[in-house]
Amino acid sequence: MEIIGNLGADAQLQVYNGNKYVSFRIANTDAWTDKSTGEIKKSTQWVSCSMNGEGGNILPYLKKGTKVFVRGNAQIVVYSSPKTHQMEAGVNLFVREIELCGGSKEEAQTQQPTPQQQTPPESKHKAKK
């Protein structure tokens, strides 16, 4: 599965059974115009992602609002919502590849690029297997 979206929060380094992995959530928003009303409609889907290892040199750039492309294996999960106490379904993505697509919206509005600014060492990262 391939997804382009924005991180909902900073990525977190986690440890489970002695294995390190990076976890984050991506929001993917679809917009369309309702033909009967002319109103613009939006629908946002959230995907929980995990990537084996410590994230390498890309982890410091996985901040809230950053647009990323991810590719990996998807798994549908069913869980009881803590808010509604109803059964809900979600998507977990086990990331094999991640690529930065640009900074966050806030960075774009507040920063003007200068020649002295350092760019990320490598914007494409293959997850460790």
N, C-alpha and C positions, 0 to 999 in steps of 0.2 A: 504494500500500500504506500502511496506517496501523498503527502499533505504539505501545503504551504499555509502558514498561519503565524499568529503572534503569540509569544509567550505570555501567559497570564500572571506569572510571578517569576522571580529569579530561580534558576535551576538549583537543585539541592544535591549535594553529595550524600549518599546514603550507604549504610552497611547492613547486609542481611546474611546471616549464617557465615560471616567472615568474608563475604564477597562484596566489593564496592561497586556501586552503580550510580548513575546520575538520573534524577527524576525531574520531570517538568510537565506542564500542561500547555497545550496549544489550542488557541481559539481559531476556528475557521468560520468566517462569516460569508454567507451567500445573500445577495440582494437581487430583487427583481421588482418589476412594476406589475401591480394587479391590473389586469386588462379591463375589468369592469368598473373600477373606481379611479384608476390612474395613480393610486397611492403606492409609494415605494415601500416594499416589505423587506424585512431582514430576518434571517434565522442564523443563529450561532451554534455551532457544534463544538464541544470540547473533547479533546483526545488526550488521555494520560499517556505519557511516554517514559520509557526507561532505556538507558543505554549502559551496557557493561563497561566497567572500568571507571577511571577517575575523570574522564572527559578531556584528557590531554590539554592541549593549548587552547581549546575552544571554550572551556568552562567559564572563564572570566567574562566572556562576551554573551553568555546566555542569560540576559537580564530581562526583566518585565518589559513587554512591549516590542522586543526585538523580533523581526520577521525572519522565519527560518523555513527551509525546505527539509523535510525528513522522509526517509524511505526505510521501511522495515516490515516486520511481520505483525499483522493485526490479530487481536483476540477480542471477541465479544465477551463481556462479563455482565452478570446479573447480580445486583446487590440490593440491600434494603436501605433506602434513603434515610439518613439521620434527620432530615428536615420533615419529610412527609410520612415517613414510616411505611412507604409503599415500595413495592419491588420496581426497580428501574434497570435499564440496560445502559452500558457504556462501552467505549472502545479503549483498549490498551494497545499501545504500539511498542514493540520491541525494536528499537532503532538500530539499524545497521549503518546508516549514512546520514549525516546532517550537514547542511550548508547554510551559512549566513546569507540572508537576502538584503541586508541593510540594517541600519540602526533602528532604534525605537522612534515612534512618532515624536516623543518629547525631545529626544536628542536632535532630531532634524529641525525642530522649531527653535531650539536654544543654542545650537552650535553652528558656527560658520566654519567650514573646513579651511585649514591653513596648510601651507606646504610643510610646516614643521611637525604637524600631527602624525603620530605613528599609526599605521594601519595594522589590523590583525595579522599575525604571522602567517596564517593559513586559514582561509575561510571555509575550506571543505575538510571534513573529518570523517574518517572511517572508524566505526566503533570496533573495539577489541572483541574478539570472539572467545 
